[in-house]
């Protein structure tokens, strides 16, 4: 499709599509903290706990970039 291989399309969709989804999830966490009036500590805890899985995805991307995979 448009001169791209299936592997290239999958890599772009995973990287940018999932990246956009992660940003949307961060917005949802921020909105949840704001609507529940969580305060600074509560907001920090929400972001730390709910966004902890995002760190694994970002770390994987950085490690792959550093190793050239």
PDB file with one MODEL, atoms N, CA, C and O in Angstrom:
MODEL        1
ATOM      1  N   UNK A   1       0.849  -1.172   0.000  1.00  0.00           N
ATOM      2  CA  UNK A   1       0.000   0.000   0.000  1.00  0.00           C
ATOM      3  C   UNK A   1       0.894   1.234   0.000  1.00  0.00           C
ATOM      4  O   UNK A   1       1.702   1.412   0.912  1.00  0.00           O
ATOM      5  N   UNK A   2       0.761   2.071  -0.990  1.00  0.00           N
ATOM      6  CA  UNK A   2       1.521   3.309  -1.136  1.00  0.00           C
ATOM      7  C   UNK A   2       3.030   3.071  -1.088  1.00  0.00           C
ATOM      8  O   UNK A   2       3.780   3.959  -0.681  1.00  0.00           O
ATOM      9  N   UNK A   3       3.479   1.897  -1.494  1.00  0.00           N
ATOM     10  CA  UNK A   3       4.902   1.600  -1.538  1.00  0.00           C
ATOM     11  C   UNK A   3       5.512   1.167  -0.217  1.00  0.00           C
ATOM     12  O   UNK A   3       6.735   1.070  -0.110  1.00  0.00           O
ATOM     13  N   UNK A   4       4.694   0.904   0.784  1.00  0.00           N
ATOM     14  CA  UNK A   4       5.196   0.466   2.086  1.00  0.00           C
ATOM     15  C   UNK A   4       4.969  -1.027   2.246  1.00  0.00           C
ATOM     16  O   UNK A   4       3.993  -1.575   1.733  1.00  0.00           O
ATOM     17  N   UNK A   5       5.872  -1.678   2.958  1.00  0.00           N
ATOM     18  CA  UNK A   5       5.684  -3.090   3.263  1.00  0.00           C
ATOM     19  C   UNK A   5       4.792  -3.226   4.495  1.00  0.00           C
ATOM     20  O   UNK A   5       4.550  -2.256   5.213  1.00  0.00           O
ATOM     21  N   UNK A   6       4.318  -4.425   4.722  1.00  0.00           N
ATOM     22  CA  UNK A   6       3.470  -4.685   5.886  1.00  0.00           C
ATOM     23  C   UNK A   6       4.233  -4.412   7.188  1.00  0.00           C
ATOM     24  O   UNK A   6       3.660  -3.916   8.158  1.00  0.00           O
ATOM     25  N   UNK A   7       5.512  -4.736   7.198  1.00  0.00           N
ATOM     26  CA  UNK A   7       6.335  -4.507   8.386  1.00  0.00           C
ATOM     27  C   UNK A   7       6.452  -3.016   8.697  1.00  0.00           C
ATOM     28  O   UNK A   7       6.363  -2.612   9.856  1.00  0.00           O
ATOM     29  N   UNK A   8       6.651  -2.203   7.666  1.00  0.00           N
ATOM     30  CA  UNK A   8       6.773  -0.757   7.870  1.00  0.00           C
ATOM     31  C   UNK A   8       5.458  -0.151   8.376  1.00  0.00           C
ATOM     32  O   UNK A   8       5.460   0.702   9.263  1.00  0.00           O
ATOM     33  N   UNK A   9       4.361  -0.593   7.812  1.00  0.00           N
ATOM     34  CA  UNK A   9       3.050  -0.094   8.248  1.00  0.00           C
ATOM     35  C   UNK A   9       2.781  -0.496   9.689  1.00  0.00           C
ATOM     36  O   UNK A   9       2.285   0.311  10.475  1.00  0.00           O
ATOM     37  N   UNK A  10       3.100  -1.726  10.041  1.00  0.00           N
ATOM     38  CA  UNK A  10       2.899  -2.193  11.413  1.00  0.00           C
ATOM     39  C   UNK A  10       3.755  -1.414  12.398  1.00  0.00           C
ATOM     40  O   UNK A  10       3.288  -1.054  13.479  1.00  0.00           O
ATOM     41  N   UNK A  11       5.010  -1.150  12.032  1.00  0.00           N
ATOM     42  CA  UNK A  11       5.901  -0.403  12.921  1.00  0.00           C
ATOM     43  C   UNK A  11       5.409   1.029  13.114  1.00  0.00           C
ATOM     44  O   UNK A  11       5.429   1.542  14.233  1.00  0.00           O
ATOM     45  N   UNK A  12       4.972   1.671  12.049  1.00  0.00           N
ATOM     46  CA  UNK A  12       4.452   3.030  12.163  1.00  0.00           C
ATOM     47  C   UNK A  12       3.178   3.070  13.008  1.00  0.00           C
ATOM     48  O   UNK A  12       3.017   3.945  13.859  1.00  0.00           O
ATOM     49  N   UNK A  13       2.282   2.126  12.768  1.00  0.00           N
ATOM     50  CA  UNK A  13       1.033   2.095  13.525  1.00  0.00           C
ATOM     51  C   UNK A  13       1.292   1.815  14.993  1.00  0.00           C
ATOM     52  O   UNK A  13       0.653   2.416  15.857  1.00  0.00           O
ATOM     53  N   UNK A  14       2.211   0.919  15.289  1.00  0.00           N
ATOM     54  CA  UNK A  14       2.523   0.613  16.685  1.00  0.00           C
ATOM     55  C   UNK A  14       3.155   1.809  17.374  1.00  0.00           C
ATOM     56  O   UNK A  14       2.764   2.170  18.484  1.00  0.00           O
ATOM     57  N   UNK A  15       4.120   2.419  16.727  1.00  0.00           N
ATOM     58  CA  UNK A  15       4.843   3.527  17.351  1.00  0.00           C
ATOM     59  C   UNK A  15       3.964   4.755  17.503  1.00  0.00           C
ATOM     60  O   UNK A  15       3.828   5.280  18.609  1.00  0.00           O
ATOM     61  N   UNK A  16       3.365   5.224  16.419  1.00  0.00           N
ATOM     62  CA  UNK A  16       2.611   6.475  16.468  1.00  0.00           C
ATOM     63  C   UNK A  16       1.180   6.277  16.957  1.00  0.00           C
ATOM     64  O   UNK A  16       0.655   7.117  17.689  1.00  0.00           O
ATOM     65  N   UNK A  17       0.554   5.192  16.566  1.00  0.00           N
ATOM     66  CA  UNK A  17      -0.804   4.929  17.035  1.00  0.00           C
ATOM     67  C   UNK A  17      -0.847   4.680  18.528  1.00  0.00           C
ATOM     68  O   UNK A  17      -1.698   5.224  19.231  1.00  0.00           O
ATOM     69  N   UNK A  18       0.061   3.868  19.005  1.00  0.00           N
ATOM     70  CA  UNK A  18       0.116   3.593  20.441  1.00  0.00           C
ATOM     71  C   UNK A  18       0.606   4.815  21.208  1.00  0.00           C
ATOM     72  O   UNK A  18       0.183   5.054  22.339  1.00  0.00           O
ATOM     73  N   UNK A  19       1.490   5.582  20.598  1.00  0.00           N
ATOM     74  CA  UNK A  19       1.933   6.830  21.222  1.00  0.00           C
ATOM     75  C   UNK A  19       0.775   7.810  21.406  1.00  0.00           C
ATOM     76  O   UNK A  19       0.660   8.447  22.453  1.00  0.00           O
ATOM     77  N   UNK A  20      -0.075   7.929  20.398  1.00  0.00           N
ATOM     78  CA  UNK A  20      -1.251   8.792  20.502  1.00  0.00           C
ATOM     79  C   UNK A  20      -2.207   8.262  21.567  1.00  0.00           C
ATOM     80  O   UNK A  20      -2.797   9.038  22.318  1.00  0.00           O
ATOM     81  N   UNK A  21      -2.356   6.952  21.632  1.00  0.00           N
ATOM     82  CA  UNK A  21      -3.219   6.353  22.645  1.00  0.00           C
ATOM     83  C   UNK A  21      -2.675   6.605  24.046  1.00  0.00           C
ATOM     84  O   UNK A  21      -3.447   6.831  24.978  1.00  0.00           O
ATOM     85  N   UNK A  22      -1.362   6.568  24.201  1.00  0.00           N
ATOM     86  CA  UNK A  22      -0.735   6.848  25.496  1.00  0.00           C
ATOM     87  C   UNK A  22      -1.004   8.290  25.908  1.00  0.00           C
ATOM     88  O   UNK A  22      -1.331   8.553  27.065  1.00  0.00           O
ATOM     89  N   UNK A  23      -0.871   9.224  24.974  1.00  0.00           N
ATOM     90  CA  UNK A  23      -1.170  10.625  25.292  1.00  0.00           C
ATOM     91  C   UNK A  23      -2.634  10.790  25.703  1.00  0.00           C
ATOM     92  O   UNK A  23      -2.944  11.549  26.620  1.00  0.00           O
ATOM     93  N   UNK A  24      -3.524  10.080  25.025  1.00  0.00           N
ATOM     94  CA  UNK A  24      -4.937  10.137  25.380  1.00  0.00           C
ATOM     95  C   UNK A  24      -5.168   9.565  26.784  1.00  0.00           C
ATOM     96  O   UNK A  24      -5.964  10.108  27.550  1.00  0.00           O
ATOM     97  N   UNK A  25      -4.478   8.479  27.118  1.00  0.00           N
ATOM     98  CA  UNK A  25      -4.624   7.902  28.462  1.00  0.00           C
ATOM     99  C   UNK A  25      -4.098   8.862  29.524  1.00  0.00           C
ATOM    100  O   UNK A  25      -4.679   8.960  30.604  1.00  0.00           O
ATOM    101  N   UNK A  26      -3.008   9.573  29.236  1.00  0.00           N
ATOM    102  CA  UNK A  26      -2.494  10.564  30.184  1.00  0.00           C
ATOM    103  C   UNK A  26      -3.503  11.688  30.389  1.00  0.00           C
ATOM    104  O   UNK A  26      -3.665  12.183  31.504  1.00  0.00           O
ATOM    105  N   UNK A  27      -4.180  12.091  29.318  1.00  0.00           N
ATOM    106  CA  UNK A  27      -5.232  13.101  29.448  1.00  0.00           C
ATOM    107  C   UNK A  27      -6.369  12.580  30.320  1.00  0.00           C
ATOM    108  O   UNK A  27      -6.903  13.321  31.144  1.00  0.00           O
ATOM    109  N   UNK A  28      -6.741  11.324  30.149  1.00  0.00           N
ATOM    110  CA  UNK A  28      -7.811  10.736  30.956  1.00  0.00           C
ATOM    111  C   UNK A  28      -7.414  10.707  32.431  1.00  0.00           C
ATOM    112  O   UNK A  28      -8.234  11.013  33.296  1.00  0.00           O
ATOM    113  N   UNK A  29      -6.180  10.347  32.723  1.00  0.00           N
ATOM    114  CA  UNK A  29      -5.702  10.323  34.115  1.00  0.00           C
ATOM    115  C   UNK A  29      -5.736  11.728  34.704  1.00  0.00           C
ATOM    116  O   UNK A  29      -6.179  11.913  35.838  1.00  0.00           O
ATOM    117  N   UNK A  30      -5.269  12.728  33.937  1.00  0.00           N
ATOM    118  CA  UNK A  30      -5.286  14.111  34.409  1.00  0.00           C
ATOM    119  C   UNK A  30      -6.720  14.573  34.666  1.00  0.00           C
ATOM    120  O   UNK A  30      -6.999  15.217  35.677  1.00  0.00           O
ATOM    121  N   UNK A  31      -7.627  14.239  33.745  1.00  0.00           N
ATOM    122  CA  UNK A  31      -9.033  14.627  33.911  1.00  0.00           C
ATOM    123  C   UNK A  31      -9.645  13.946  35.133  1.00  0.00           C
ATOM    124  O   UNK A  31     -10.422  14.564  35.861  1.00  0.00           O
ATOM    125  N   UNK A  32      -9.307  12.694  35.360  1.00  0.00           N
ATOM    126  CA  UNK A  32      -9.792  11.967  36.534  1.00  0.00           C
ATOM    127  C   UNK A  32      -9.302  12.625  37.820  1.00  0.00           C
ATOM    128  O   UNK A  32     -10.065  12.771  38.775  1.00  0.00           O
ATOM    129  N   UNK A  33      -8.038  13.018  37.845  1.00  0.00           N
ATOM    130  CA  UNK A  33      -7.475  13.681  39.028  1.00  0.00           C
ATOM    131  C   UNK A  33      -8.146  15.036  39.254  1.00  0.00           C
ATOM    132  O   UNK A  33      -8.428  15.413  40.391  1.00  0.00           O
ATOM    133  N   UNK A  34      -8.396  15.754  38.181  1.00  0.00           N
ATOM    134  CA  UNK A  34      -9.011  17.077  38.296  1.00  0.00           C
ATOM    135  C   UNK A  34     -10.451  16.978  38.775  1.00  0.00           C
ATOM    136  O   UNK A  34     -10.865  17.732  39.656  1.00  0.00           O
ATOM    137  N   UNK A  35     -11.220  16.053  38.204  1.00  0.00           N
ATOM    138  CA  UNK A  35     -12.637  15.931  38.574  1.00  0.00           C
ATOM    139  C   UNK A  35     -12.827  15.383  39.983  1.00  0.00           C
ATOM    140  O   UNK A  35     -13.818  15.691  40.644  1.00  0.00           O
ATOM    141  N   UNK A  36     -11.880  14.575  40.440  1.00  0.00           N
ATOM    142  CA  UNK A  36     -12.003  14.007  41.781  1.00  0.00           C
ATOM    143  C   UNK A  36     -11.345  14.894  42.838  1.00  0.00           C
ATOM    144  O   UNK A  36     -11.370  14.570  44.026  1.00  0.00           O
ATOM    145  N   UNK A  37     -10.754  16.014  42.405  1.00  0.00           N
ATOM    146  CA  UNK A  37     -10.062  16.941  43.311  1.00  0.00           C
ATOM    147  C   UNK A  37      -9.022  16.199  44.155  1.00  0.00           C
ATOM    148  O   UNK A  37      -9.022  16.273  45.384  1.00  0.00           O
ATOM    149  N   UNK A  38      -8.162  15.502  43.475  1.00  0.00           N
ATOM    150  CA  UNK A  38      -7.203  14.623  44.148  1.00  0.00           C
ATOM    151  C   UNK A  38      -6.088  15.373  44.859  1.00  0.00           C
ATOM    152  O   UNK A  38      -5.451  14.801  45.743  1.00  0.00           O
ATOM    153  N   UNK A  39      -5.830  16.603  44.517  1.00  0.00           N
ATOM    154  CA  UNK A  39      -4.716  17.325  45.122  1.00  0.00           C
ATOM    155  C   UNK A  39      -3.409  16.923  44.473  1.00  0.00           C
ATOM    156  O   UNK A  39      -3.381  16.107  43.552  1.00  0.00           O
ATOM    157  N   UNK A  40      -2.322  17.507  44.966  1.00  0.00           N
ATOM    158  CA  UNK A  40      -1.016  17.226  44.349  1.00  0.00           C
ATOM    159  C   UNK A  40      -0.552  15.797  44.598  1.00  0.00           C
ATOM    160  O   UNK A  40      -0.103  15.118  43.675  1.00  0.00           O
ATOM    161  N   UNK A  41      -0.657  15.343  45.829  1.00  0.00           N
ATOM    162  CA  UNK A  41      -0.208  13.985  46.136  1.00  0.00           C
ATOM    163  C   UNK A  41      -1.083  12.948  45.434  1.00  0.00           C
ATOM    164  O   UNK A  41      -0.575  11.977  44.873  1.00  0.00           O
ATOM    165  N   UNK A  42      -2.376  13.153  45.468  1.00  0.00           N
ATOM    166  CA  UNK A  42      -3.289  12.218  44.797  1.00  0.00           C
ATOM    167  C   UNK A  42      -3.056  12.164  43.300  1.00  0.00           C
ATOM    168  O   UNK A  42      -3.096  11.092  42.697  1.00  0.00           O
ATOM    169  N   UNK A  43      -2.812  13.330  42.696  1.00  0.00           N
ATOM    170  CA  UNK A  43      -2.534  13.373  41.263  1.00  0.00           C
ATOM    171  C   UNK A  43      -1.234  12.650  40.947  1.00  0.00           C
ATOM    172  O   UNK A  43      -1.147  11.917  39.962  1.00  0.00           O
ATOM    173  N   UNK A  44      -0.216  12.861  41.792  1.00  0.00           N
ATOM    174  CA  UNK A  44       1.051  12.173  41.599  1.00  0.00           C
ATOM    175  C   UNK A  44       0.858  10.660  41.690  1.00  0.00           C
ATOM    176  O   UNK A  44       1.389   9.910  40.870  1.00  0.00           O
ATOM    177  N   UNK A  45       0.105  10.220  42.680  1.00  0.00           N
ATOM    178  CA  UNK A  45      -0.132   8.776  42.859  1.00  0.00           C
ATOM    179  C   UNK A  45      -0.889   8.209  41.669  1.00  0.00           C
ATOM    180  O   UNK A  45      -0.559   7.128  41.181  1.00  0.00           O
ATOM    181  N   UNK A  46      -1.909   8.934  41.194  1.00  0.00           N
ATOM    182  CA  UNK A  46      -2.664   8.473  40.023  1.00  0.00           C
ATOM    183  C   UNK A  46      -1.746   8.320  38.809  1.00  0.00           C
ATOM    184  O   UNK A  46      -1.769   7.298  38.124  1.00  0.00           O
ATOM    185  N   UNK A  47      -0.944   9.348  38.556  1.00  0.00           N
ATOM    186  CA  UNK A  47      -0.048   9.271  37.403  1.00  0.00           C
ATOM    187  C   UNK A  47       0.989   8.169  37.580  1.00  0.00           C
ATOM    188  O   UNK A  47       1.292   7.451  36.627  1.00  0.00           O
ATOM    189  N   UNK A  48       1.531   8.027  38.775  1.00  0.00           N
ATOM    190  CA  UNK A  48       2.561   7.019  39.008  1.00  0.00           C
ATOM    191  C   UNK A  48       2.005   5.615  38.818  1.00  0.00           C
ATOM    192  O   UNK A  48       2.602   4.794  38.121  1.00  0.00           O
ATOM    193  N   UNK A  49       0.870   5.342  39.434  1.00  0.00           N
ATOM    194  CA  UNK A  49       0.314   3.990  39.400  1.00  0.00           C
ATOM    195  C   UNK A  49      -0.298   3.660  38.043  1.00  0.00           C
ATOM    196  O   UNK A  49      -0.016   2.606  37.472  1.00  0.00           O
ATOM    197  N   UNK A  50      -1.138   4.561  37.524  1.00  0.00           N
ATOM    198  CA  UNK A  50      -1.850   4.247  36.288  1.00  0.00           C
ATOM    199  C   UNK A  50      -0.976   4.377  35.044  1.00  0.00           C
ATOM    200  O   UNK A  50      -1.234   3.723  34.033  1.00  0.00           O
ATOM    201  N   UNK A  51       0.046   5.209  35.111  1.00  0.00           N
ATOM    202  CA  UNK A  51       0.898   5.397  33.944  1.00  0.00           C
ATOM    203  C   UNK A  51       2.187   4.590  34.030  1.00  0.00           C
ATOM    204  O   UNK A  51       3.058   4.747  33.174  1.00  0.00           O
ATOM    205  N   UNK A  52       2.336   3.738  35.028  1.00  0.00           N
ATOM    206  CA  UNK A  52       3.561   2.965  35.194  1.00  0.00           C
ATOM    207  C   UNK A  52       3.812   2.024  34.013  1.00  0.00           C
ATOM    208  O   UNK A  52       4.960   1.809  33.622  1.00  0.00           O
ATOM    209  N   UNK A  53       2.744   1.465  33.449  1.00  0.00           N
ATOM    210  CA  UNK A  53       2.888   0.570  32.305  1.00  0.00           C
ATOM    211  C   UNK A  53       3.415   1.271  31.070  1.00  0.00           C
ATOM    212  O   UNK A  53       4.063   0.651  30.227  1.00  0.00           O
ATOM    213  N   UNK A  54       3.138   2.569  30.960  1.00  0.00           N
ATOM    214  CA  UNK A  54       3.620   3.342  29.826  1.00  0.00           C
ATOM    215  C   UNK A  54       5.145   3.390  29.833  1.00  0.00           C
ATOM    216  O   UNK A  54       5.780   3.389  28.779  1.00  0.00           O
ATOM    217  N   UNK A  55       5.714   3.431  31.009  1.00  0.00           N
ATOM    218  CA  UNK A  55       7.167   3.487  31.142  1.00  0.00           C
ATOM    219  C   UNK A  55       7.832   2.287  30.466  1.00  0.00           C
ATOM    220  O   UNK A  55       8.890   2.429  29.853  1.00  0.00           O
ATOM    221  N   UNK A  56       7.225   1.120  30.574  1.00  0.00           N
ATOM    222  CA  UNK A  56       7.772  -0.070  29.935  1.00  0.00           C
ATOM    223  C   UNK A  56       7.802   0.052  28.423  1.00  0.00           C
ATOM    224  O   UNK A  56       8.778  -0.343  27.785  1.00  0.00           O
ATOM    225  N   UNK A  57       6.735   0.598  27.843  1.00  0.00           N
ATOM    226  CA  UNK A  57       6.691   0.779  26.387  1.00  0.00           C
ATOM    227  C   UNK A  57       7.745   1.776  25.935  1.00  0.00           C
ATOM    228  O   UNK A  57       8.433   1.545  24.941  1.00  0.00           O
ATOM    229  N   UNK A  58       7.875   2.878  26.652  1.00  0.00           N
ATOM    230  CA  UNK A  58       8.859   3.901  26.292  1.00  0.00           C
ATOM    231  C   UNK A  58      10.275   3.354  26.458  1.00  0.00           C
ATOM    232  O   UNK A  58      11.137   3.592  25.612  1.00  0.00           O
ATOM    233  N   UNK A  59      10.513   2.625  27.539  1.00  0.00           N
ATOM    234  CA  UNK A  59      11.840   2.039  27.759  1.00  0.00           C
ATOM    235  C   UNK A  59      12.179   1.052  26.646  1.00  0.00           C
ATOM    236  O   UNK A  59      13.320   1.009  26.186  1.00  0.00           O
ATOM    237  N   UNK A  60      11.208   0.264  26.211  1.00  0.00           N
ATOM    238  CA  UNK A  60      11.442  -0.696  25.130  1.00  0.00           C
ATOM    239  C   UNK A  60      11.836   0.029  23.851  1.00  0.00           C
ATOM    240  O   UNK A  60      12.753  -0.405  23.154  1.00  0.00           O
ATOM    241  N   UNK A  61      11.160   1.117  23.535  1.00  0.00           N
ATOM    242  CA  UNK A  61      11.484   1.878  22.338  1.00  0.00           C
ATOM    243  C   UNK A  61      12.893   2.478  22.421  1.00  0.00           C
ATOM    244  O   UNK A  61      13.635   2.468  21.438  1.00  0.00           O
ATOM    245  N   UNK A  62      13.249   2.992  23.579  1.00  0.00           N
ATOM    246  CA  UNK A  62      14.577   3.588  23.745  1.00  0.00           C
ATOM    247  C   UNK A  62      15.660   2.527  23.644  1.00  0.00           C
ATOM    248  O   UNK A  62      16.688   2.755  23.007  1.00  0.00           O
ATOM    249  N   UNK A  63      15.446   1.372  24.262  1.00  0.00           N
ATOM    250  CA  UNK A  63      16.430   0.286  24.214  1.00  0.00           C
ATOM    251  C   UNK A  63      16.596  -0.206  22.774  1.00  0.00           C
ATOM    252  O   UNK A  63      17.719  -0.448  22.331  1.00  0.00           O
ATOM    253  N   UNK A  64      15.487  -0.356  22.039  1.00  0.00           N
ATOM    254  CA  UNK A  64      15.583  -0.780  20.641  1.00  0.00           C
ATOM    255  C   UNK A  64      16.329   0.252  19.808  1.00  0.00           C
ATOM    256  O   UNK A  64      17.119  -0.109  18.937  1.00  0.00           O
ATOM    257  N   UNK A  65      16.086   1.527  20.067  1.00  0.00           N
ATOM    258  CA  UNK A  65      16.768   2.587  19.318  1.00  0.00           C
ATOM    259  C   UNK A  65      18.265   2.567  19.630  1.00  0.00           C
ATOM    260  O   UNK A  65      19.088   2.722  18.728  1.00  0.00           O
ATOM    261  N   UNK A  66      18.618   2.379  20.900  1.00  0.00           N
ATOM    262  CA  UNK A  66      20.027   2.385  21.282  1.00  0.00           C
ATOM    263  C   UNK A  66      20.767   1.178  20.717  1.00  0.00           C
ATOM    264  O   UNK A  66      21.931   1.293  20.335  1.00  0.00           O
ATOM    265  N   UNK A  67      20.112   0.027  20.660  1.00  0.00           N
ATOM    266  CA  UNK A  67      20.747  -1.186  20.144  1.00  0.00           C
ATOM    267  C   UNK A  67      20.664  -1.275  18.630  1.00  0.00           C
ATOM    268  O   UNK A  67      21.312  -2.129  18.024  1.00  0.00           O
ATOM    269  N   UNK A  68      19.879  -0.409  18.015  1.00  0.00           N
ATOM    270  CA  UNK A  68      19.748  -0.417  16.563  1.00  0.00           C
ATOM    271  C   UNK A  68      18.920  -1.567  16.037  1.00  0.00           C
ATOM    272  O   UNK A  68      19.156  -2.047  14.928  1.00  0.00           O
ATOM    273  N   UNK A  69      17.967  -2.009  16.805  1.00  0.00           N
ATOM    274  CA  UNK A  69      17.119  -3.132  16.373  1.00  0.00           C
ATOM    275  C   UNK A  69      15.918  -2.646  15.598  1.00  0.00           C
ATOM    276  O   UNK A  69      15.098  -3.452  15.159  1.00  0.00           O
TER     277      UNK A  69
ENDMDL
END
